[in-house]
Amino acid sequence: MIRPHRSRFFAAVLAGFGFALGTGLLAVAVGIVCDAIFPQAGVSSLADKVKALPEFIRDPAARWLASHQLDPKSPTMTGIIMMIPLAMLFRGFGGYLTSYWANWVGAKVVHDLRCRLFAHLQGLSLDFFSVSRTGDLMSRVVNDTQALQSLIANALGTLVRDPVTILLLSSYLIFQQPRLTLVSLVVFPVVVVPVFIYGRKVRKTWRTAQKHTSELSDVMQETFSASRVVKAYNLEPAVINRFATTSDKLARQLLRFVRASEFPGPLIEFFGSVGAALLLLYVAKMDPAQRPSNGDFNSFLGSLFMLYQPIKSLTRLYGQVEQGRAILERSEELLDARPTVVDPLVPRPVTVAGATVEFDHVSFRYGDHPVLQDFHLTLKPGQFVALVGATGAGKTTVTSLLLRFQDPETGSVRVGGVDIREFRGSDLREQIAVVTQETMLFNDTLRANLRIGRVGATDLEIEEAARLAHAEEFILGRPEGYDALIGERGVALSGGQRQRLALARALLRKAAILILDEATSALDTETERAVQEALDAGRKDRITLCIAHRLSTVQSADWIVVLDSGRIVQQGTHADLLIRGGHYRRLYDLQFTV
């Protein structure tokens, strides 16, 4: 995932080299400055250090040193001292660029991952969302990836900066004082042990923490979406307690994560101090004539302390990698999910207008529960066909199969004689308009919500569709008219107004198939009759498939199909079914007999 952003990644690597080089120069500068300011007789001096340099730089340095006086008040001494802030500036600038570009790469990688996850979820079948929790999916796409961004930035910064720093400082230390270096680093292997032990705990605890974060998001999503029910049934104490319990689980897990990730730090510092103590003991017992000069020892000690920080960062990197693995495992679970409804490799073109729709002996089940059994029905252009029956009879499943949200277990759904499994799902649904009982509106203007029906529709077409659905009256009654905001899920509208908007959106689509699933359940009788007249006026070449519990909605249907337990038990016109009696007559009597 870094590959598309490799130019910035390599820029971060180069800046990391600059940071490491600045660190090395800082160590050298400290030694030179100390030797220049505190010269000691009988020990290594600045001139002696120049003689030890490689030949290509030794002669110019010796000539420069011979021609300049190292008087404390001279400009030369000032210049030598200024080597320290210059080295620090070089180091700091390299560190800043490394951090910035590493964060830039991290932000872009997380952006790509989020988009990939979201797009993948959009491609999954409807049955995936029926068994998934919305809050959990939101947490995985937003919270998990947000945590991953900081991890990537920190890990990249450590990877491109600290190894080079360790290499340069170690080389300098070994070159300067090989024996002192070995003594001070003798405890380093012990440092690695707790890192690996606690790194595994980091992954386990972080994965559990992210799970609790998902649960917390799910609690909030459910509570906010059902705020009317929560208040109507005085459920505030219950949902607050549920939220607090889940939040407490998350807090406890985060504390475990902190313990697992932070405990190696003090251990590393302790072992580092042990190494420094061993070094000082070794130097104290050395022959005074063999001890390094003040400049050498200060430079060595400073370099040693600068070395422990990148070592500490690299050892903690293992815990960060384990944390990142825990996050990516959750993302991979989503990416591994595959749609149960798959488009053909070579889809056929869809022609729905003027075509006959046939359900050819279709059977379907949810798990072990049969929903449709040997369902056979033919829909012709211009027909208004109604599906009626008790709740759970399989009516909505019929529309789901036509929209190809699911594929039948046996049998087939055909449009124009072609099995819809040979079409691309999006091409098929492009020619179908749907109005459901639960109207989904977006937190946008009335005009934008209507234009969803057909992107590119003109304002005149939008207004005509609103007039046909009898939505124009309440739209123009608002000061902003069609540009009025309706709030999340259309909270600023009544149930009937939301349904009329959904009907207008469907009419704007001008689709060859119109599916009405309890589409007028929230309308009063007068408005329902007016809307029905508008639908009847435009159904000349359109197939209208209507699901309704209110039989007044379907009395004018050309054909009524009565379902019971997934089977067709009756079909015919309203008048014929009343004469025959049976299921339809019983439903009619329940609704209209006083």
N, C-alpha and C positions, 0 to 999 in steps of 0.2 A: 504493500500500500504506500510505501515511501517512494517507490520508483517514479510516479508522475511528478514528484516534487524533489527529484534528486539534485537539481541545481542548487536549491537552497540548502539541502542536506550537505552537499560538498562544501558550500560556503561556510556552514557551521563547523565542518571538520577543519577547514583552513583556519577559521577563527580560533578553534580549539588548539591548533598548533601554535598560533600566536600567543594564546594565553600561557601555554606550557613554556614557550620560549621566554616570555616575559618573567615567568616564575624562576626559570634558570638564571636569567640575567640579574634578577633581584638578588639571588643567593650569591652570585659572583660579585655583584656591586657592593654588598655588605662586607665581604671579605677585603676587597680592595680599599674601601673607605676606612675600615678599621685599621688596616696596615698603614695607610697613609697618615691617619691622625695619631695613632699610638705606635710609633716605631719602637722596637725593642732591640737592644744590642745582643748579639749572640744568637738570635733566632731568625727565622725566615722573614725577610723583609719584602717590600714591594718590588725592589730591584731583582731580588732572587726569584720572585714569582714570574717576572718578565723573562728571565733566562730559561725558565722551564716551559715557556710557551713553544708551540710549533714554529718552525723556521720562517714560514711565510708571514707570520705576524710578529715574531720575536724582534727582528731587526727594526721595523718601523716603530714598535712600542718602545724599544730601548732608546732610539734616537729622540723620540718625543720626551721620554722621561729625563734624558740627559740635558735636554735644552730647556726644561722647565723646573723651577724651584718649587718644592712642596712645602712652602711656608704656609702656616695656617691662615694668614691674611691675604695670600696671593689669589688671583683669579683662577689659577690652575687648581688649587685646592677646592675652591667653590665649584668648579666644573666637575671635579671627581665626586664631590658630595652630591651634586645634582643627578648623578647616575642613578641614585636610589629612587627619587620621584619619577624620573623618566622611565625606569624599568617598571615601576608600579603603574604608571600611566599606560604603558604598552600592554601590561598584563590585564589591567582593568578593562581597557578597550576591547581586547580579545575576548575576555569573559563576557562582556556585555553583548557583543555580536554573536557569540556562541549561544548564549541564553535566548536572545531574540530570535535567531533563525531556527533554533531547536523548537521554541514555542510556536513559531510560524509553521514549521513542518507538522508539529503535533496538532495544531488547530486544523490544518488542511486534511490531515489523515482522519481525524475524528469527523470532520465535515463529510468526507467521502464515505466513511463507515456509516454515519447516520443516514445519509441519502441511500446508501446501498440497503441498509436494514429496512428503511421505510418503503423503498420501491419493492423490495422482496415481499414485505407484508402485503402490499397492494396486489401482488400477483398470486397470493394464496387463495384457496377456495373459501367459500363462505363457512363451511363446516369448521374450519380452523378457528374462526372468530367466535363460533358458538360455544367452544370449549375453553377459550382463552379469556383471561381477565384483562380488561382494558387498562387498569392501573399498572399491571405487571408489564404489559407491552410498552406503555408510555415510559415506565421507569427504565426499561432496557434500552430504549432508543435515546432517551435524554440523560438520565442520571448515570447509567453505566458508562456511556461514551464520554460524559463530562469528566468523570473520574479518570478515564483512560487518557484524556488530553494532557492533564498535568503529569501523569506517569510517563507518557511518551516524551514530553518536553524535558523532564528531569533525567530520564534514562538516556536520551540522546545527548543532553549536555554532559552527563557523566562519561558516556562512552567516547565522545569525540574529544574530550578535554583531559580527563584524568589519567588515562593510560600513557599519553605522551608526557604529561607532567611527571608521572612516576618514573618513566624511562629516563628523562633528562636529569631529574634530580638524583636518581640512583647512580647514573653514570658519573655525575659530578662528584657525588659523595665517595664513590669507589675510587675515582681518580685522585681525589684529594687525600682521603684517609681510608684506605681499604680495610684496615683492621678495626677501626672505630665503627665503620659501617656494618661489618659483620656482627659485632657485639651488639649494636643497637637494634638490629633486625632479627636477633635470635628468637624473639617472642612472636614474630609475625605468623608462623604456622598455627599457633594457638588461637590467633584472632579469628581464623576462618571457621573454626568448629561451631561456635554458637550461631554464626550467620546461617549455616545450612540447617541447623536444628530449628531455629525460629522462622526461617524462610517458609518452610512447609506449613507452619501454623498460620503464617500471614495469609497464604492462599485460602486455607480452609475457613478462617474467620472472616475474611473479606467476602468470600462467596456467600456465606450465611448472612452477613450484613447487607449485601445487595438484595438478597431474598427478602429480608425484612423491610428494606426500602421500597421494594415493589409492593409488599403488602400494605405499607403505609400509603402509598400512592393510590392503591386500590380502594382503601377505606375512604380517602378523601373524594375520589372520583364518584363512588357510589353515594356518599352522603350529600355531596353538592348536587348531583343529578336528581336525587330524590328528596330535595329540600322540602317540597310541599308535603310529602308523606311523613317526613321526619317531624315536622311541626304539627301536622294534623293528628298524629298519634302520640305526641309528646315523647318522642324518642331521643331528645337531646342528651339526657343523662346516659342512655345506652350507647349512643354513637361516640360520645366523649370518652366513656370508659373503654370502648373498643379501640379508639385512637390512642389513648394513653397507654394501654396494654401493649399495643404493637410498637409504639414509640419507645417504651421501656425496653422491649426486646432488642430493638435496634441500638439503643444507647449502650446496653450491656455488651452487645457484640462488638461495637466500636471500641469500647474500653479493652476488650480482649485483643482487638487488632492493634491498639496502641501499645499494649504491653508486649505483644509479639514483635512489633516492628521497632520499638524504641529500646528494648532491653539490650540488644547487642551493642548499641552506641556506647553506654557507660563501660561495658566490658572492653571494648576496643580502646577507649581512652585509658582505662586502668592498665591494660597490657602495654599500651604506649608509654605510660609513665614508668612502668617496670623496665622497659627498654632504655628509657632515658636515665633511670637510676643506675642500671648496669653500666651504661656508658660513663657516667660520672665516677662511679667506683673504679672503673678501669683506668680512667684518666688520672684519678687521685693517686693510684698506686704506680703510675708510670714514673720513670726517671725524669726529673725536671728538664734535663737536657733534651729528652726525646718528646716532650710535650709540644703540641702545636702552638703556634703563636696565637695571640688574642684574636687577630683577624681571622686566622684559619678556623679557630675553634668557634668563634661567633658565627662565622659563615656556615660551618658544619652544623652547629646546633640549630640555627635558623632554618637551614635546608631540611634538617631532620623533622622539625615540627611542621614545616610546609608539606613534607612528604606524607605525614600521617593523615592529613585531611583528605587527599584524594584516595588514599588506601581505604579510609573509613567510608568514603562515598562509594567506592567500587564494591566493598563488601556489603553495604546496604542495598546496592543495586540488585542483588539476588532477591531480597525481599520485595523490591519493587517489581521485578520480573514476575515473581509468583503472584503478586497482587494483580498484575496485568493479565496473567494467564487465567485467573479466576473470572475477570471481567470478560475476556474473549471467549471463554467457555460458554458463558451465558449468551453471548452474541452468536456463537456458532450453533447453539441449539436452535435459534430462530432461522439462521441461514440454511441449516440442514433440513428444515421443514419443507416439504414439497406439496404443491397443489394436487388435490385429488381429481380436479377437473383440468385436463391438459388440452391445449389447442393442438390441432394437427400440424405436422411439419409443413405440409403444402395445403393450406386451407382453400376451400372453394369459395368463389364469390357468392355473396348473399343477395337474394332477390326476394323480399318479403311482400312487397306491394303486389296485390292481385293473386297471391299464392294461398293455397290451402294449408292449414296446419292440422296435423294428425298425431294424436297420441295412440300409438300402435301397441295395444296390450302391454301397458307399462306397469311395472311393479317396482316399489321402492321401500326401503326400510331405514330407520335410524337405529343403528346398532342391531339389537335383536327384536326391535319393535317394528312390525310391518305397518306402513302408513298408507301405501297405495297397493291395490291388488288387482291385476288384470284390468287396468283402467284403459278404456278405449273410447275415443271421442274425436270427431272431425269438426273443425271450425272453418267456415267459408268466408270469403271477403264480404263485408257488409252485414255480417251477422252480429247480433248482440246475444251472447251466450252467458247465462248466469249459473254459478255453482252455489248450491245451498246445502245445508246440513249442520249437524251439531258441531260444537267445538271439538277439534281433534279428528274430524272426519277425513282430512287430507286435502282440503280446498287450497290452502296456501302452498302446499307442496306441489300442486299442479302448476302454479305460476312459477315456482322456483325452478322446476324442470324445464319449463318453456324458456325462461331466462338463462338457462344452463348454469345456474348456481350449483346444481348437482346433476349428476348423470344417473339415469335409471339403472336399477339392478338388472332388470330384464325388459325386453321391448325397446322401443325407440320413439323419439319425438321427431316428426318430419315436417319440414317447411318446403312446399313445392315439390314434395316427393323425395327430398334429400334429408338424410339424417343430420340433425343440427350438430352432431359431433364432428362433422366434416367442415364446419364453419369455424372461423375465429370467433371466440366469445364476444369480444368487443364489437366486431362487425354486426353480429346478430343483435346485441342489445342496443346498438345505434338506431335500430329501426323499431324499437319497442319503447313505449312510454308507460311509466308505472306510477300509480298513486296508491299509497298505503294508508292504513288507519293511523299509524304513528308517523306523523309528518316530520321530516327532517329538514329544518331550515338552518341557515348559517348566520352568524353574527355580522350581517352586512346590510345593505340597503334592500328595499323591496325590489327595485329594478334588477339588482345583481342576483337576487334569489330567483327571480323569474327567468333571467337570461340563462340560468343553468340548463333550462329545458332545451335550448338551442343556442350554442355560442355563435355570435355573429348576427343574432336577430336584431332587427331595427326597433327603435322606440315605438313606431306605429304598430308593428307586429306584437310587441309586448303589451301594449295598451289594448289591442283587439282581443288578445287571449284573456286578459284580466276582465274585460267586459263580458266575454262569453261565460266566464266562471263566476260572474257576479261578485268580483273582488274590487271592481273599480270604485264602488261607492265608498268603502271604508279606506281605500288608498287615497282618494282625492280628499277625504275628510281630514287628513293629516296636513299640517302646515307645510311639511317638506314634500308631500305627495309621494311620488315613486322613489325619491331619494331619501326617504325616512329610514333610519336604522331600526331594526326590529329586535336587537339583543340576541343573546345566545339561545339557540334552539327556538327562536321566535317568541321569547318570553313576553314581549310587548304586545302580542296578539292573542285573541281568544282562540279556542279550539276550532270553532267554525271558520274563523278568518284564516287560520293556518291551512285548513283543508282546502279552502277556496284558492289560496295561493298555489298549493300543490296541484290542484286541477288545472289552473291556468298554466302552470309550468308544463304539464303534460300536453295540454292542447297546443301550446307553442311549439312543441317538438314535431307536430304533424306526422306522427309515426303511423306505420301500417298496422300495428297492433297496439291496442290500449288495454292495459290491465288495471282494473279498479278493485282494490282489496279493502273493503269497508271504507271506500273513499268518501262517502257522504254521511257517515255515522254521526258526525258532530254538527250537521246542518239541520235547521228547522225544516218542517214539512214544506213550507212555501218555497224556500230557497232550494231545497232538494229537487222539487218539481221543476223549477226554472232551470237549474243546472242540467237536469236530465233531458229537458227539451233541447238545450244547447248541444248536449252530447249526441242526441238522436239526429239533430240536423246535420252533423258533420260525419256521420258514420257510413256514408254511402259505399266507400271502397275499403273501409277499415274493419278489422276484426276487433270486437270489444268483448273482453272476458271479464266478467264482474263476479266478485265474491261479496255476499251480503247476508247478514242475519235478519235484517229488516226486509220482509218480503214485499213491502210497498215499493222498494227500490227495483225489484226484478219482475214486477207484474207485466211490464211492457217488453220483456225480453223475448227474442225470437225463439229461444230454446232454453229450457231450464233443466239442469242436471242435478239430481239429488244424490248426495254421497252419504254413506254410513259405514264407518270403520274401514275406510279406504276403498270401498266398492261402490259402483253405480247401482243404486237400487231402483231409481225411477228417472225418467227423462221425458220431456214433452213441453207443450205450452202451458201457461198458467191455467187456462180454462180446462184443458184436458186433464191436468194433474189434480185439479180440484174434484173433477167428476170421478176420477179413478179411486180417490181416497189414498190410504197408505201414509208413508212418511211425510210427504208434502202437505197432505190435508191436515195431519196432526200439527205440523209446524204452523200452518195457517190458522187453525182454530185456536192455538195457544196465543197467537198474537192479536187476533181480531175478534174473538168471541168474548163477550162481556159476561 
